[in-house]
Amino acid sequence: MRRRCSRNWTGTWTSSRSAAAAAPFAEAALRHFETLGAKPARYRILEPSADLRQRQQDRLAANLPPAVFARVEWLNGPPEAQWRGVLFANEVLDALPTPRFVMRGGEVYEEHVALSPEGALIRVDQPADALLRAAVRHVEHDMGAPLPEGYRSELLPQLPYWIQAVGGLLHDGAMLFVDYGYPRHEYYLPERNDGTLVCHHRHTAHGDPFHLPGLQDITAFVDFTALAEAGVNAGFDLAGYCAQASFLINNGLPARLAAIEEIGDEVERHRRHNEVKRLTLPGEMGERFQVMGFQRGVDIRPAFARGDLSRRL
């Protein structure tokens, strides 16, 4: 019922929401690096599926100059030695397996899936384990009040361990995360009492996780306060946190818009303008998607110079 995640890195490590997006992103990124004269020493893609790996290799071999393609490697796991570069995770945190909890009688219960006597999938609540229970109590302490009776939401207590696993060996580098979510005090608002779980099938969003098991994506929004805590506890400095639109404006979007205006083909110019609108408008991805950066041995704070929302964490 969960989507597959693909993780790439290069002295850059990137993770993408969908394995199918790994090759297009790699192609675009490597072409841009080449135009800047800043090709990475290596661009590594972790892809456990042999079929998807072959499709990625075929696409990149066909569309990249041989000298650039030669820098791409496929791995079976994260680097096991220290490395330098950038880890970029685009819509991967929302795809991690995230427990759902509910408050009953002041105690924490975890939502599980079981079979009814008729063989249908149903939700059942069972006492939470110590890890989830402690994580919920941490949220309540940070919020300054206990969560109300019947309150149901999501929480990822394994996030600190995941961050340590994927970024612990990164030195002199940065981690960038792009996803949809909220700071903790907005994530656990009283009115958001059924959490943030959302399902996607053929571009349609709904709230039934038992619809077409295995054929739909099931995700939860990201608690960016929890991400900030995990990154700092892993030994990184928080570089900044802002909406996607602000991040793009901080990092060269005005110049790209000027270049789009110079495109002679009116249809192509219109297509590019629509892409920018989708990425930046508040009603599209501009405000719904957030960007958080961490640094160790480098300074990427200028990337968050305008529109930084760290105070909301």
Long-range contacts (C-beta under 8 A, 24 or more apart in sequence): 1-209, 1-213, 1-214, 1-216, 1-218, 2-95, 2-97, 2-217, 2-218, 3-95, 3-217, 3-218, 3-219, 4-49, 4-52, 5-92, 5-95, 5-96, 6-45, 6-46, 6-47, 6-52, 7-45, 7-46, 7-78, 7-89, 7-92, 7-166, 8-43, 8-44, 8-45, 8-46, 9-43, 9-44, 9-45, 9-46, 9-79, 9-83, 9-85, 9-87, 10-40, 10-41, 10-42, 10-43, 10-44, 10-71, 10-85, 10-86, 11-40, 11-41, 11-42, 11-83, 11-84, 11-85, 11-86, 11-173, 12-40, 12-43, 12-85, 12-86, 12-87, 12-88, 13-44, 13-78, 13-79, 13-85, 13-86, 13-87, 13-88, 13-166, 13-170, 14-86, 14-87, 14-88, 14-89, 14-90, 15-87, 15-88, 15-89, 15-90, 15-92, 15-166, 16-90, 16-91, 16-92, 17-90, 17-91, 17-92, 17-94, 17-95, 19-47, 19-49, 19-52, 20-52, 21-90, 22-47, 22-52, 22-56, 23-55, 23-56, 23-59, 23-60, 24-59, 25-90, 26-56, 26-60, 26-72, 27-59, 27-60, 27-63, 27-64, 30-60, 30-64, 30-68, 30-71, 30-72, 31-64, 31-68, 34-65, 34-68, 39-68, 39-71, 40-71, 40-85, 41-71, 42-71, 42-72, 42-73, 43-71, 43-72, 43-73, 44-72, 44-73, 44-74, 44-75, 44-79, 45-72, 45-73, 45-74, 45-75, 46-74, 46-75, 46-76, 46-77, 46-78, 47-74, 48-76, 78-165, 78-166, 78-169, 79-169, 80-169, 81-169, 82-169, 82-170, 82-171, 83-169, 83-170, 83-171, 83-173, 84-170, 84-171, 84-172, 84-173, 85-170, 85-173, 86-173, 86-174, 86-175, 86-176, 87-166, 87-167, 87-170, 87-173, 87-174, 87-175, 87-176, 88-175, 88-176, 88-178, 89-175, 89-176, 89-177, 89-178, 89-179, 90-178, 90-179, 91-178, 91-179, 91-180, 92-177, 92-179, 93-156, 93-159, 93-177, 93-179, 93-181, 93-222, 93-227, 94-179, 94-180, 94-181, 94-219, 94-220, 94-221, 94-222, 95-217, 95-219, 96-156, 96-158, 96-159, 96-162, 98-154, 98-155, 98-156, 98-220, 99-128, 99-132, 99-154, 99-155, 99-156, 99-157, 100-152, 100-153, 100-154, 100-195, 100-197, 100-220, 101-128, 101-132, 101-136, 101-152, 101-153, 101-154, 101-155, 102-150, 102-151, 102-152, 103-136, 103-146, 103-147, 103-148, 103-149, 103-150, 103-151, 103-152, 104-149, 104-150, 105-149, 106-146, 106-149, 108-132, 108-133, 108-136, 108-137, 111-152, 120-210, 121-210, 121-213, 131-157, 131-158, 132-157, 139-184, 139-188, 142-184, 142-225, 143-184, 143-185, 143-188, 147-188, 148-190, 148-193, 150-193, 151-188, 151-190, 151-193, 152-193, 152-194, 152-195, 153-187, 153-188, 153-192, 153-193, 153-194, 153-195, 153-196, 154-195, 154-196, 154-197, 154-220, 154-221, 155-223, 155-226, 156-220, 156-223, 156-226, 159-226, 159-227, 159-230, 160-229, 160-230, 160-233, 160-234, 162-230, 163-227, 163-230, 163-231, 163-234, 164-234, 167-231, 167-234, 167-236, 167-294, 168-234, 168-235, 170-296, 171-296, 171-297, 172-296, 172-297, 172-298, 173-295, 173-296, 173-297, 173-298, 174-239, 174-293, 174-294, 174-295, 174-296, 174-298, 174-300, 175-231, 175-236, 175-293, 175-294, 176-291, 176-292, 176-293, 176-294, 177-222, 177-227, 177-291, 177-292, 177-293, 178-244, 178-289, 178-290, 178-291, 179-221, 179-222, 179-289, 179-290, 180-221, 180-222, 180-288, 180-289, 180-290, 181-221, 181-222, 181-223, 181-224, 181-290, 182-221, 182-222, 182-223, 182-224, 183-223, 183-224, 183-225, 183-309, 183-312, 183-313, 184-223, 184-224, 184-225, 184-226, 184-313, 185-225, 185-312, 186-312, 187-221, 187-223, 187-225, 195-220, 196-220, 196-221, 222-290, 224-290, 224-292, 224-313, 225-313, 227-292, 228-292, 228-310, 228-313, 231-292, 231-294, 232-294, 235-296, 236-294, 236-295, 236-296, 237-294, 237-295, 237-296, 238-292, 238-293, 238-294, 238-310, 239-293, 239-294, 239-295, 239-299, 239-300, 239-301, 239-303, 239-304, 240-291, 240-292, 240-293, 240-300, 240-301, 240-303, 240-304, 240-308, 240-310, 241-290, 241-291, 241-292, 241-293, 241-304, 241-308, 241-309, 241-310, 241-312, 241-313, 242-290, 242-291, 242-304, 242-306, 242-307, 242-308, 242-309, 243-286, 243-287, 243-289, 243-290, 243-291, 243-307, 243-309, 244-279, 244-280, 244-285, 244-286, 244-287, 244-288, 244-289, 244-290, 244-291, 245-279, 245-280, 245-281, 245-282, 245-286, 245-287, 245-307, 246-291, 246-304, 246-306, 246-307, 246-308, 247-291, 247-303, 247-304, 247-307, 248-279, 248-280, 249-280, 249-306, 249-307, 250-302, 250-303, 250-304, 250-305, 250-306, 250-307, 251-303, 253-280
